Amino acid sequence: MEQLIVPTMAECIAKGESPEYLFWVGCAGSFDDRAKKITRAIVKILNYAKVNFAVLGTEESCTGDPAKRAGNEFLFQMLAMGNIAVLNGYEVKKIVTGCPHCFNTLKNEYPALGGNYQVVHHTQLIQDLINAGRIKIEGGSFKGKKITFHDPCYLGRANDVYEAPREILVNLDSEIAEMARSRENGLCCGAGGAQMFKEAEKGTKEINVERTGEALALNPDVIAVGCPFCNTMMTDGVKHFNKEESVKVLDVAELVVQANNL
């Protein structure tokens, strides 16, 4: 995070400050080398728009999503209760996430355990910043490029967030190409439901290869995503088809940063 402003909640509270947003980085955004680039892109946007935010840093733990999806409700509640104690201790009101899995869990499953927060996905916040005039984006190197957006399951079908990422792509002056299975009919990349962490089951084709094939059929310049797990699966799919030189897999936040040199 060199040259970026990333305060922690502990630092802010020590100064008597109360950030508007807590940026929930997530496990992938913290530890996966590829996902770290998405984290940096989100922070660059927050810094550019002068959003008052902070992170938990070492006080952040896994939301418990993979444990819950894999059937370990006990472990999920242990993780969730620990996080809720920290969040409520800091009197957190608003949370922005870089991961739809964290977004869904914090938004929909923490309230039953005492964690009530206003949770937004980073594409929603970016679009709000654009609407408010706090970010003015142009297409830059992506102007006129063909981009297809892959809907993350926990952003789209689980939470009905379809327009924000697409509106951002339109602001990039790009050509939006929709896959046949998109929006509420979107096809999973294969990583959801804790499938990211288990071996593949018997079958004739990996689901990420199936999904990437649908994207590549449109001859896009970029496959845009809004989830670190989708990013991994679609990137592997592009490599399967030996298209990594001609087709890029980028998070929406990365597209905004690269197009506008933020």
N, C-alpha and C positions, 0 to 999 in steps of 0.2 A: 504493500500500500504506500510505497514511497511517493512523495510529492502529492499525496491525497490527504484530505482532512477527514479523519475517521475517529471521532471521539467515542469513548466508552460511556455507558450510563454512570458508572462509578465516578468517572472524572467530572461529568456534568453535575451530578448531585453534590459532589465535593465543592463545586463552585457556586452552588445554589441555583443551578440552571435546570430547566425542565424541557427536554427536546420534544418537538411536536411528534416526531415519528421514531419508533424503534425499528431499525433495519435488522430483520431476522435473516442472517446470512445462510444458515442451513449447513448440513454436513457436507453436501457436495460442494457448495460454494466456499466452504472453509478448507477442505482437504484435497479435492480433486483438482489436478493441475489445469485441466481444460475449463472446469467450472469457475476456477479462481478468476479467469479472464472476464467472465460474465459479472462476477462480483465487482471487479474493478470498474467495469463499464457502468454498472448501476451507480456506484459511488461517484464516478465522474459526472454523471447526469445530476445527481443530488447536489454535488458541490457547485456545478455550473448554475443550477436553478436556485442556489442558496436555500435549500431545504434544511431546516433545523432538525437534525437526526443524530442518533447515536446507536452504537451496537453494544451487545452484552460482553463481547470478547470471550474470555475464558469462562465466563459464567453461563454461556449458552450451551445447552446440551441438545441432543437429538429430540425432535418433537415426539418421537415414538411411532411415527407413521409406519415404518417398515415392520416393527414388532406387531402392531395392531393388524396390519394386512396379512401377516404370516400366521396370525391366530394367537399371539401371546398377549392377551389382554392385560395380564398382571404386569408384565414389563412395561407395556404402554402406559398404564396408569402410574407406575412408579416414575417414569420419565416425565409424564405430563404434570404430575403433582409437584415435582421438583422445579420444573420450569415456571409453573404458575406461581409458586411461592416467590421466585425471583422477580417475575414480572409484576406481581401485585406489590411486592416490596418497593419497587421503583415507581409504583402508581402509573404504569404504562397504560395509555389510552388507545394509541394508534400504532399499528404494526404494518410495515411493508415487507414483502418477501420476494426473494428471487426464484422461488421454487413453488410450483402449484401444489405439491404434496404438503409442504409446510403450510401454505396458504389454506388449503382445505382443512387440515387438522386443527390449526389454531382458530380458524373461523367457525368451524362446525362441530368440533368434538371437545374443545377445551371448555366451552360454556357449562357443560354438564358437570364439570369438575371444579367450577369456580373461577374459570378464566374467561372473562368477558372483555373482548377488545374489538375495536374497529379494524378489520384486517383487509388490506388491499394487495393485489398482485402488482409487481413492478410495472407491467404494461398499463394497468389502470392508472397508476400514479403518473407515469410519463405522459399519458394522454391528457390527464387533468392539467398537468403543467403546461402542455401545449395549448390547451383551451384557455388557460389563464394568461397566456402570453409570456410565461416565465422561461419557455424554451421556444425558440424559432428555428425549425429545422428545414433543411433543404435536401434534395436528393444527393447532391455531391456525386461521388463515384457510382452511386446506385441509381441515378436518374435514368429512367427508361429501361432499367434492367427488369427482367422477368423474375418475380419472386412468388413462391408459393408458401403459404403458412400451414404448418402442421399443428392441429389443435391438440394441446395436452389434455388428457382425459380429465384430470382433476381441476383444470381451469375451465374447460368447455362443458362437457356433459355433466360434471358434478356440480358446477357452480354457474352455468349459463353465461360465462364471460367469453364472448366471441368477437365483439366489435372493437374493443380497445386496441388489441394488437394490429388488427387490419387497418384501423384508422391511422395508426402511426405509419404503417407501410405506405398508405396513400399519400401521407405528408412527405414521403421521401420521393415523390414524383415517379414511382415505379409502377410497372405493369403487374397487377395482382392476378395470378392464375390459381384457380381453385381446383383442388383434386376432387374427383367424383365423390369420394367419401370424405366429407368435411363437415365442420360445425357439429350439429347434433348427431350426424351420421359418421363422424370421424372414426378412423381406425386407430387403435392403440399402437404405440411404437413397440410394445412388448416389455416395457420396464416396470409398468405399474403393478400394484398389488403385491409388492415385494418380489416380483419376478426378476428384478435386476440382480438379486442376490442368490439365485438358485440356478442349477444347471437346467438346460433346455429339456423338455419332454420329447417323447417320440413324435415324429412328424416328418413331412417331406420338405418343409421350408421354414426358415426362421421368420417370425412375424415382422421383425424390423426390415428384412430383405423384401418382404411383400409390400410393406408400407413405403419404403424408399423407392421401390419400382414404380409405385403409383405417382410419386413425386417426379421422378426422372422422366416419366412418360410425357410430362408437360414441357420438357427441355428448359428447365429454369436455370437462371444464373445463380440463384440463391434459394436454399431451403431455410426458411425462417422458423425459429422455434421460440418457446417461452418457458422451457423447462430444462434443467441440466441433464436429467435422465434421457429425455427425448433427444437432446443434443448428442449424447453418447451413442444412442441407438441409431439415429439417422446418419451420424458420421460413419459408424461402422458399416451401415448399409451402402453409403456412397463408395466406401473403400471396396466393398464386395463387388461393385459394378465397375471398379477402376475409373471412377469419375472425379476423384478428389482434386484433380488439377483444374477441372472446368466448372465444377459445382461446389459452392461453399455452403457449409451449414453454420448459421450464425444466429445467436439470440437477438431478439428485437432490440434490446438495449445496446448490443454491439453494433448493430446497423446504424442506430442513431449516433453513436459516438464516432464511428468511422466515417460516416457521411458528412459530419459537421466538425470533425477534428476537435472534439471537446477535450 
